[in-house]
Amino acid sequence: MSPPMQPLIVGNWKMNGLVAALGELWGMSQARPETEIWIAPPFTLIDRAVSLAAGRIAIGGQDCHHSTSGAHTGCISAAMLADSGAKFVITGHSERRTDNHETDAQVRAKTIAARAAGLTVIVCVGETEAQRDAGAHESTVTEQLDASLPDDLTDIIIAYEPVWAIGTGRTPTPEDVAAMHAHIRANLVARFGEAGQGARILYGGSVKPENAALLLGQPNVGGALVGGASLIATSLLAIAAAASA
Ligand SMILES: O=C[C@H](O)COP(=O)(O)O
């Protein structure tokens, strides 16, 4: 059963966006679509993005350190994000898990730290192509959920992103999306009860205006985590429109 909740579209700009890109954010903020839109720009733009979005779009970080402060050159704490006006942060994105060798335990620590700083946290899970081909996609996601999530789901959103669908133009079939989201829902309900029933589960991986209605129309899909298509206002707004149709 899908929770009765408005869809949420989160744009993850990844390592894209100079100051000029804020024009796209401005376009998104002026449209005021029915669907809620959040944007995670690079750290360098958060402060300006918060001012520009003026509360119409929530601005967030793409990662945070698990410590509040300290000798961690190049890192950003959740407290710093919150201090800059960020409302949420993404943890456990597969690009962090791969590029920075982040473990589930580290993702969990970051998630707990982010919540302590007052941020909503989008925790990412998803299998590689080899894991899916081996029939281990559900067990992989189960392991990630079990070890990455804190002891309660307050202010936690799950994003299911099959690694092989990120930036490739490939997506799972609608049936496969529905099956994995049902699997995640069952895991959350078994562990967290009522809170698991109400938690938002986003789908991410090559979401475009053309496929958004089909993918986001599946049971237990509460919105999307969008990469490439979130860099252009018209594109993200079309996805948002499809989500609320
Ligand atoms: O965080 C977003 C996801 O990694 C999806 O990226 P994509 O829409 O470019 O495939």
Ligand as a Chemical Component Dictionary entry (heavy atoms), coordinates in Angstrom:
data_LIG
# 
_chem_comp.id                   LIG 
_chem_comp.type                 NON-POLYMER 
_chem_comp.pdbx_formal_charge   0 
_chem_comp.three_letter_code    LIG 
# 
loop_
_chem_comp_atom.comp_id 
_chem_comp_atom.atom_id 
_chem_comp_atom.alt_atom_id 
_chem_comp_atom.type_symbol 
_chem_comp_atom.charge 
_chem_comp_atom.model_Cartn_x 
_chem_comp_atom.model_Cartn_y 
_chem_comp_atom.model_Cartn_z 
_chem_comp_atom.pdbx_ordinal 
LIG O1 O1 O 0 21.196 11.550 -7.174  1  
LIG C1 C1 C 0 20.725 11.323 -8.286  2  
LIG C2 C2 C 0 20.929 10.082 -8.951  3  
LIG O2 O2 O 0 22.211 9.584  -8.817  4  
LIG C3 C3 C 0 20.354 9.959  -10.331 5  
LIG O3 O3 O 0 21.153 10.597 -11.294 6  
LIG P1 P1 P 0 20.623 10.660 -12.798 7  
LIG O4 O4 O 0 19.232 11.206 -12.725 8  
LIG O5 O5 O 0 21.585 11.585 -13.488 9  
LIG O6 O6 O 0 20.640 9.274  -13.316 10 
# 
loop_
_chem_comp_bond.comp_id 
_chem_comp_bond.atom_id_1 
_chem_comp_bond.atom_id_2 
_chem_comp_bond.value_order 
_chem_comp_bond.pdbx_ordinal 
LIG O1 C1 DOUB 1 
LIG C1 C2 SING 2 
LIG C2 O2 SING 3 
LIG C2 C3 SING 4 
LIG C3 O3 SING 5 
LIG O3 P1 SING 6 
LIG P1 O4 DOUB 7 
LIG P1 O5 SING 8 
LIG P1 O6 SING 9 
# 
